[in-house]
Amino acid sequence: MTEDEVGRVLFMHLPGVEGLCAGCRWWWAWLSPYPCYQAEWATRWHARLATRRFLDGLR
C-alpha cells in the first residue's frame, strides 16, 4: 500500500453522527462501530510510517 491509498482509507472511514463508521456504511452498507477494522489498520500503518521517518531522521 502507498501512503496515498492509506490516506484515502482514513479519509473515508470517519465516525458518523450515530457513532458508526461512515465509510463502511457508505461503501458496503455495514453498520460497523467506529473505529472499524479499516480505520484501525490505516491508523496503525500511518503511525508506523511516521515512527519510521522520525527514527530515520535521528540517525
C-alpha positions in Angstrom: 0.0 0.0 0.0 1.1 3.5 -0.6 0.7 6.5 1.7 -1.9 7.9 -0.7 -4.1 4.8 -0.5 -3.9 4.7 3.3 -4.9 8.4 3.4 -8.0 7.6 1.3 -9.0 4.9 3.8 -8.5 7.3 6.7 -10.5 10.0 4.8 -13.5 7.7 4.1 -13.7 5.8 7.4 -14.7 8.5 9.8 -17.1 8.4 12.7 -20.7 9.2 11.8 -23.2 11.1 13.9 -24.6 7.9 15.4 -21.1 6.5 16.3 -21.0 4.2 13.3 -18.3 4.2 10.6 -19.5 6.4 7.8 -17.2 4.7 5.2 -18.4 1.2 6.0 -22.0 2.4 5.8 -21.5 4.2 2.5 -19.3 1.6 0.8 -20.8 -1.7 2.0 -24.0 -0.8 3.9 -22.4 -2.3 7.1 -23.4 -0.9 10.4 -19.9 -1.1 12.0 -19.0 0.8 15.1 -16.2 3.4 14.8 -13.3 2.7 14.7 -13.8 -0.1 12.2 -11.2 -2.6 11.1 -10.2 -0.5 8.1 -9.8 2.7 10.2 -7.7 0.8 12.8 -5.5 -0.8 10.2 -4.9 2.6 8.4 -4.1 4.4 11.6 -1.6 1.7 12.6 0.0 1.8 9.2 0.2 5.6 9.3 1.7 5.5 12.8 4.4 3.0 11.8 5.4 5.2 8.8 5.6 8.3 11.0 7.7 6.5 13.6 10.0 5.1 10.9 10.5 8.6 9.4 11.2 10.0 12.9 13.7 7.3 13.8 15.5 7.6 10.4 15.8 11.3 11.0 17.7 10.7 14.3 20.5 8.7 12.6 
